[in-house]
Amino acid sequence: MKNKLKEQEKFEQVKSRNSSYPITANQRCYDPENNNKISRLIIIILFLALLADFLLPPGLRAQTIILTDDLGHRLELLRCPERIISLAPNLTEILFALGLNKEIVGVTRFCDYPEEARTKDIIGGLVDPSLEKIQALHPELILGFRGNPRRVIEKLQGLRLPVFVFESGKSFDDLFLLIKRIGQLTCRQVRAEQLTWEMKNRLQAIDSQLSEIKAPKKVFLHLYGQGTGLWTCGRDSYLHHLLLRAKLKNIASSVRGNWLVYNREKLVEDNPEIFLILCQNQESFQKARDWFLSQPALTRIKAVRTQNFIFLDENLFSRFGPRLIEAYEQLAKAVHPELFPEER
């Protein structure tokens, strides 16, 4: 009995002692062990959410894309496009370089690189794409480039198709921006960044080889097979910028515009040291070379007297895309062989 009374008395004392210190809501909730468990649980949930978003196919990720193209048209995509049509060969090459092989559903008949591009549905040409074929492919994104007629673009927009057009582009910086914008449109920003980084490294290596050149060589770039006349590139073309980068003087640089027919008398007066012949193949190159050599009025030109003709692959040099770095390297080695002794 006495033991029970002592226990009861001890309990009352403890109870009385505790009641003198009110317990706040924070004190009642605080439990270090439970709080650590909750924190770990939150971290795990966030990690799983991020992992799930990464593992989902790009088209299923919740991502709204809003960009304005070079024609001022605002395009809004509610998700990453899974069905893409390219209306130009250079855009096709960029899409493949960004790893969008499966997403590409349609290309032009001129899109022949990489080889896999030939396996895609053909929607027509640069200036005459089939609107019916394009609609039948149910595109989620259509990419156009300069050279696609404005009337065709307007018809696509009139059909409420998701078309985005790139109009500008002269320098390598413009090319890097083009790749970046396509990466944004297609949810391939990381790959676009990696691709441009790789290209910039190659560009820097070539530039360093040419850094000691002080006097640019005078050249005439001829677009063979583009019709009658001496077709060449003016100062607004990306090929002109490529020539400048390669430490060459384009004798047509004083003329505004992209492409033009050069005057024969002016060509003789300018007296270029090198003729750059841009054409489809070696057979076409030989025909162009033979024609220049057969013209009595051109024999005073240094490039003709020394027979200094250089072949430029039309397929490589005519694409404003990732392979333009390769074109630049080939050009540099062809006109400045003394700076690349390992290539001899």
C-alpha positions as CSV (number, residue, x, y, z in Angstrom):
1,M,0.0,0.0,0.0
2,K,2.8,2.4,0.9
3,N,4.6,1.6,-2.3
4,K,1.5,2.4,-4.3
5,L,1.2,5.8,-2.5
6,K,4.8,6.6,-3.2
7,E,4.4,5.8,-6.9
8,Q,1.3,7.9,-7.1
9,E,3.0,10.8,-5.4
10,K,6.0,10.5,-7.7
11,F,3.7,10.6,-10.7
12,E,1.9,13.7,-9.5
13,Q,5.2,15.4,-9.0
14,V,6.3,14.7,-12.5
15,K,2.9,15.7,-13.9
16,S,3.1,18.9,-11.9
17,R,6.6,19.7,-13.0
18,N,5.7,19.2,-16.7
19,S,2.6,21.2,-16.5
20,S,4.6,24.3,-15.5
21,Y,6.3,24.3,-18.9
22,P,3.6,24.6,-21.6
23,I,4.3,22.6,-24.7
24,T,4.0,24.6,-27.9
25,A,2.8,23.3,-31.3
26,N,6.4,23.3,-32.6
27,Q,7.6,21.2,-29.7
28,R,4.9,18.7,-30.1
29,C,5.7,18.3,-33.8
30,Y,9.5,18.3,-33.7
31,D,11.0,14.8,-34.0
32,P,14.5,14.8,-35.5
33,E,14.3,11.2,-36.7
34,N,10.9,11.6,-38.4
35,N,12.0,14.9,-40.0
36,N,15.1,13.2,-41.5
37,K,12.8,10.5,-42.9
38,I,10.5,13.1,-44.4
39,S,13.4,15.0,-46.0
40,R,14.8,11.8,-47.5
41,L,11.4,10.9,-48.9
42,I,11.0,14.4,-50.5
43,I,14.4,14.0,-52.2
44,I,13.6,10.6,-53.5
45,I,10.2,11.8,-54.9
46,L,11.9,14.7,-56.7
47,F,14.7,12.5,-58.1
48,L,12.1,10.0,-59.4
49,A,10.1,12.8,-61.0
50,L,13.2,14.1,-62.8
51,L,14.2,10.6,-63.9
52,A,10.7,10.0,-65.2
53,D,10.8,13.2,-67.2
54,F,14.2,12.2,-68.6
55,L,13.1,8.7,-69.6
56,L,9.9,9.9,-71.3
57,P,10.0,10.3,-75.1
58,P,10.6,13.9,-76.0
59,G,7.1,14.3,-77.4
60,L,5.4,13.2,-74.2
61,R,7.2,15.7,-72.0
62,A,5.2,18.7,-70.9
63,Q,7.0,21.6,-72.7
64,T,5.6,24.6,-74.5
65,I,7.9,26.1,-77.1
66,I,7.2,29.6,-78.4
67,L,9.5,31.1,-81.0
68,T,9.3,33.7,-83.8
69,D,10.8,32.8,-87.2
70,D,12.7,35.1,-89.6
71,L,9.5,36.1,-91.4
72,G,8.0,37.4,-88.1
73,H,5.6,34.4,-87.7
74,R,5.1,33.3,-84.1
75,L,4.9,29.5,-83.6
76,E,3.7,27.8,-80.5
77,L,4.3,24.1,-79.9
78,L,2.6,22.5,-77.0
79,R,5.1,19.6,-76.9
80,C,8.4,18.4,-78.5
81,P,7.6,17.6,-82.2
82,E,7.8,13.9,-83.1
83,R,6.9,14.3,-86.8
84,I,9.2,16.8,-88.6
85,I,9.3,17.8,-92.3
86,S,12.4,19.6,-93.8
87,L,12.0,21.8,-96.8
88,A,15.8,22.2,-97.5
89,P,18.8,20.0,-97.6
90,N,20.9,22.0,-95.1
91,L,18.0,21.8,-92.5
92,T,17.8,18.0,-93.1
93,E,21.5,17.7,-92.3
94,I,21.1,19.7,-89.1
95,L,18.2,17.6,-88.0
96,F,20.1,14.4,-88.5
97,A,23.2,15.9,-86.7
98,L,20.9,16.6,-83.7
99,G,19.9,13.0,-83.6
100,L,16.4,13.4,-84.9
101,N,16.5,10.5,-87.3
102,K,13.3,9.0,-86.1
103,E,11.4,12.3,-85.9
104,I,12.1,13.2,-89.5
105,V,9.1,12.0,-91.7
106,G,9.6,14.0,-94.9
107,V,12.3,15.7,-96.9
108,T,12.9,17.2,-100.4
109,R,14.2,15.2,-103.3
110,F,17.5,17.1,-103.0
111,C,18.1,15.9,-99.4
112,D,20.7,13.2,-100.0
113,Y,22.9,13.5,-96.9
114,P,23.3,11.6,-94.7
115,E,22.5,8.4,-96.6
116,E,19.5,7.8,-94.3
117,A,17.8,10.9,-95.7
118,R,17.2,9.0,-98.9
119,T,14.9,6.6,-97.0
120,K,12.5,9.3,-95.9
121,D,9.3,10.3,-97.7
122,I,9.8,12.8,-100.5
123,I,7.5,15.8,-100.3
124,G,8.8,17.4,-103.6
125,G,11.4,20.0,-104.2
126,L,12.6,23.3,-102.7
127,V,10.3,25.4,-104.8
128,D,7.5,22.9,-105.6
129,P,6.7,20.8,-102.5
130,S,3.4,19.0,-102.6
131,L,1.0,20.4,-100.1
132,E,-1.1,17.3,-100.2
133,K,1.9,15.1,-99.4
134,I,2.9,17.4,-96.5
135,Q,-0.6,17.3,-95.0
136,A,-0.8,13.5,-95.4
137,L,2.3,13.1,-93.2
138,H,0.6,15.0,-90.3
139,P,3.7,17.1,-89.4
140,E,4.1,18.6,-86.0
141,L,6.8,20.9,-87.3
142,I,7.8,22.0,-90.8
143,L,11.2,23.7,-91.2
144,G,11.7,26.1,-94.2
145,F,14.7,28.0,-95.5
146,R,15.5,30.8,-97.9
147,G,14.8,29.4,-101.4
148,N,11.4,28.1,-100.4
149,P,9.0,30.4,-102.3
150,R,7.0,32.8,-100.0
151,R,3.8,31.7,-101.7
152,V,4.4,28.1,-100.6
153,I,5.1,29.2,-97.0
154,E,1.9,31.3,-97.0
155,K,-0.1,28.3,-98.2
156,L,1.2,26.1,-95.5
157,Q,0.4,28.8,-92.9
158,G,-3.1,29.1,-94.5
159,L,-3.6,25.4,-93.8
160,R,-2.7,26.1,-90.2
161,L,0.4,23.9,-90.4
162,P,3.2,24.4,-87.9
163,V,5.8,26.0,-90.3
164,F,8.9,27.8,-89.2
165,V,11.2,29.6,-91.7
166,F,14.9,30.6,-91.4
167,E,15.8,33.4,-93.8
168,S,19.2,34.7,-92.8
169,G,22.7,33.2,-92.6
170,K,26.1,34.2,-93.9
171,S,28.8,33.6,-91.3
172,F,29.7,30.7,-89.0
173,D,28.2,32.5,-86.1
174,D,24.9,32.6,-88.0
175,L,25.2,28.9,-88.6
176,F,25.8,28.2,-84.9
177,L,22.7,30.3,-84.1
178,L,20.7,28.4,-86.7
179,I,21.6,25.1,-85.1
180,K,20.8,26.5,-81.6
181,R,17.3,27.6,-82.7
182,I,16.5,24.3,-84.4
183,G,17.7,22.6,-81.1
184,Q,15.2,24.8,-79.2
185,L,12.4,23.9,-81.6
186,T,13.0,20.2,-81.4
187,C,14.0,19.9,-77.7
188,R,17.6,19.1,-78.6
189,Q,19.3,22.0,-76.8
190,V,22.0,19.9,-75.2
191,R,22.9,18.2,-78.4
192,A,22.9,21.5,-80.3
193,E,25.3,23.0,-77.8
194,Q,27.6,19.9,-78.1
195,L,27.5,20.1,-81.9
196,T,28.3,23.8,-82.1
197,W,31.1,23.3,-79.5
198,E,32.7,20.6,-81.7
199,M,32.4,22.8,-84.8
200,K,33.9,25.8,-83.0
201,N,36.9,23.7,-82.0
202,R,37.5,22.6,-85.6
203,L,37.0,26.1,-86.8
204,Q,39.6,27.4,-84.4
205,A,42.1,24.8,-85.4
206,I,41.8,25.8,-89.1
207,D,41.9,29.5,-88.3
208,S,45.2,29.0,-86.4
209,Q,46.8,27.4,-89.4
210,L,45.9,30.4,-91.5
211,S,46.7,33.1,-89.0
212,E,50.1,34.0,-90.5
213,I,48.8,34.8,-93.9
214,K,49.1,38.5,-94.6
215,A,48.3,38.9,-98.3
216,P,45.1,37.3,-99.5
217,K,45.1,35.5,-102.8
218,K,42.7,36.9,-105.5
219,V,40.1,34.3,-106.5
220,F,37.1,33.9,-108.8
221,L,34.5,31.4,-107.6
222,H,32.5,30.1,-110.6
223,L,29.1,28.3,-110.1
224,Y,29.3,25.9,-113.0
225,G,26.1,24.4,-114.4
226,Q,23.9,27.1,-113.1
227,G,23.0,28.5,-116.6
228,T,24.8,30.6,-119.1
229,G,27.3,33.2,-118.0
230,L,30.0,33.5,-115.4
231,W,27.8,32.9,-112.3
232,T,29.6,33.8,-109.0
233,C,28.9,34.9,-105.4
234,G,28.5,38.5,-104.3
235,R,29.4,40.0,-101.0
236,D,26.1,39.0,-99.3
237,S,26.5,35.3,-99.8
238,Y,27.8,32.9,-97.2
239,L,30.3,31.6,-99.7
240,H,31.9,35.1,-99.9
241,H,32.3,35.0,-96.1
242,L,33.8,31.5,-96.4
243,L,36.4,32.9,-98.9
244,L,37.2,35.8,-96.6
245,R,37.7,33.4,-93.7
246,A,40.1,31.4,-95.8
247,K,42.2,34.5,-96.4
248,L,41.1,34.9,-100.0
249,K,40.0,38.0,-101.9
250,N,36.8,37.5,-103.8
251,I,37.0,39.7,-106.9
252,A,33.2,40.0,-106.9
253,S,33.1,41.4,-103.3
254,S,32.2,44.9,-104.5
255,V,28.9,43.6,-105.9
256,R,25.9,43.4,-103.6
257,G,23.7,40.4,-103.6
258,N,24.1,36.6,-103.2
259,W,24.6,35.4,-106.8
260,L,25.3,37.3,-110.0
261,V,26.7,36.9,-113.5
262,Y,30.1,38.5,-113.7
263,N,31.3,40.6,-116.7
264,R,34.0,38.9,-118.8
265,E,36.0,42.0,-119.4
266,K,35.9,42.8,-115.7
267,L,37.1,39.2,-115.0
268,V,40.2,39.8,-117.2
269,E,40.8,43.2,-115.6
270,D,40.6,41.7,-112.0
271,N,43.1,39.0,-113.0
272,P,42.5,36.4,-110.3
273,E,45.3,34.0,-109.3
274,I,42.9,31.1,-108.7
275,F,39.7,29.8,-110.3
276,L,37.5,28.0,-107.8
277,I,35.0,25.8,-109.8
278,L,31.9,24.8,-107.8
279,C,30.2,21.9,-109.5
280,Q,28.7,18.4,-109.1
281,N,31.6,16.2,-109.9
282,Q,35.1,15.8,-111.4
283,E,33.6,15.4,-114.9
284,S,31.8,18.8,-114.7
285,F,35.0,20.3,-113.3
286,Q,37.1,19.1,-116.3
287,K,34.5,20.6,-118.7
288,A,34.6,23.9,-116.9
289,R,38.4,23.9,-116.8
290,D,38.6,23.1,-120.5
291,W,36.1,25.9,-121.4
292,F,38.2,28.5,-119.6
293,L,41.4,27.3,-121.3
294,S,39.8,27.4,-124.7
295,Q,38.8,31.1,-124.5
296,P,41.5,33.3,-126.2
297,A,40.2,36.4,-124.4
298,L,40.9,34.8,-121.0
299,T,44.5,33.8,-121.6
300,R,45.8,37.0,-120.0
301,I,44.3,35.9,-116.6
302,K,47.0,34.5,-114.3
303,A,44.8,31.6,-113.1
304,V,44.4,30.5,-116.8
305,R,48.1,31.0,-117.7
306,T,49.1,28.9,-114.7
307,Q,46.1,26.5,-115.0
308,N,45.3,27.1,-111.3
309,F,41.9,25.6,-111.1
310,I,40.4,24.0,-107.9
311,F,37.4,21.8,-107.7
312,L,34.8,22.5,-105.0
313,D,32.2,19.8,-104.4
314,E,28.7,21.4,-104.9
315,N,27.1,19.0,-102.5
316,L,29.4,20.0,-99.7
317,F,29.9,23.7,-100.4
318,S,26.2,24.5,-101.2
319,R,24.8,23.4,-97.8
320,F,24.6,26.0,-95.0
321,G,24.9,23.2,-92.3
322,P,27.3,21.3,-90.1
323,R,29.4,20.1,-93.1
324,L,30.4,23.7,-93.9
325,I,33.3,23.3,-91.5
326,E,34.5,20.4,-93.7
327,A,34.1,22.6,-96.7
328,Y,36.1,25.3,-95.1
329,E,38.9,22.9,-94.2
330,Q,39.0,21.5,-97.8
331,L,39.2,25.0,-99.2
332,A,42.0,26.1,-96.8
333,K,44.1,23.1,-97.7
334,A,43.5,23.5,-101.4
335,V,44.5,27.1,-101.7
336,H,47.2,27.1,-99.0
337,P,48.8,23.7,-99.3
338,E,52.1,25.0,-97.9
339,L,50.4,25.4,-94.5
340,F,49.2,21.8,-94.5
341,P,52.3,19.8,-95.3
342,E,50.8,16.6,-93.9
343,E,48.2,16.7,-96.6
344,R,50.7,16.6,-99.5
